[in-house]
Amino acid sequence: MPRENDSKERKRPQRRKRTEGEKEAIRLKALREEFGGSAIDPDEPVLSPQFPYRAIAYAFKDAQQIHAKPNKRFNPKAVVKRVATACLLTDEQKEELHRWLRWLNDRRYVTRDGYQSPVLQWLLSKPAMTSSWPGDADGAWSARVNDEYERRLAAKGGTAGKELKADTAAAPSPPDPATGSMRSDAQRLGAPQKLPRSVDPATELKRRTSHDEPPSKPRAAKTEPTDALRRPALPYGAFQRGEMLANNFFGALRDATDAELIAKATKLSHDADATRIAMARSDDVARCIEFIFDQVGLPLPEANS
């Protein structure tokens, strides 16, 4: 009997041990999720613009199929060789793809769900087969990663969801004229006055949609919220790589509801340096931020001396 048990133990499949690279990648991912505000791994190698879609799609699907087997890891050199044969890559593109695949091989969680990479976020948007990676100079694909990250956390009732509720319900204090903070052009454009300290932004939105109705007239129940914020056109250069708070603000300006835009604007306003950096890009970007901040009653940072 002891010999039979020993034989069964020997036949039992052993779970593959994680490599040091995998352990480090998982450790850093956990730190980003606990303390960071972005799902993007800063160690992801950059693929140059115009890298062919077919090559990225081939390599990613090959890696996914191999990583789907719990005890398997793919060989980056072998994958590059297969991709290069099918897609006719240059020597420089082979080297880029090899670096990127080495990074991916230690991140099985990315091959399971590619939303965490700007490159794969673009890939998952299903561009045409003849397309090329456009790069992410304006941070648009990074912003999509972070938007999806916050959406998933909110769906789980996680930190991002709690912050979103807190930011939406918060009533930011209006700037004090005596502080010498930067003034806005929004008033000259006919923006509404700043909210009093005691007014909740969400309540103010509801008030704005109904201020023309007689007080005695009963309001009909609405099935969908009505946007009330006046939105300027998205300025050129709104998105910049690495400026997450500003990118999220402009993403909400472009796509989200008023409540979400207020939440993103509030987050941006809490970081005076991030707001200054964004406003320093151009007059159009600065006016856009000022216009929204002025409507919601958010303070602008004081100008650096």
Secondary structure as GFF3:
##gff-version 3
##sequence-region A 1 305
A	DSSP	alpha_helix	2	11	.	.	.	ID=ss1
A	DSSP	alpha_helix	20	35	.	.	.	ID=ss2
A	DSSP	alpha_helix	53	67	.	.	.	ID=ss3
A	DSSP	alpha_helix	76	87	.	.	.	ID=ss4
A	DSSP	alpha_helix	91	105	.	.	.	ID=ss5
A	DSSP	alpha_helix	108	112	.	.	.	ID=ss6
A	DSSP	three_ten_helix	114	116	.	.	.	ID=ss7
A	DSSP	alpha_helix	118	124	.	.	.	ID=ss8
A	DSSP	alpha_helix	140	156	.	.	.	ID=ss9
A	DSSP	alpha_helix	159	169	.	.	.	ID=ss10
A	DSSP	three_ten_helix	177	179	.	.	.	ID=ss11
A	DSSP	three_ten_helix	186	189	.	.	.	ID=ss12
A	DSSP	alpha_helix	201	210	.	.	.	ID=ss13
A	DSSP	alpha_helix	244	255	.	.	.	ID=ss14
A	DSSP	alpha_helix	258	270	.	.	.	ID=ss15
A	DSSP	alpha_helix	272	279	.	.	.	ID=ss16
A	DSSP	alpha_helix	283	296	.	.	.	ID=ss17
###
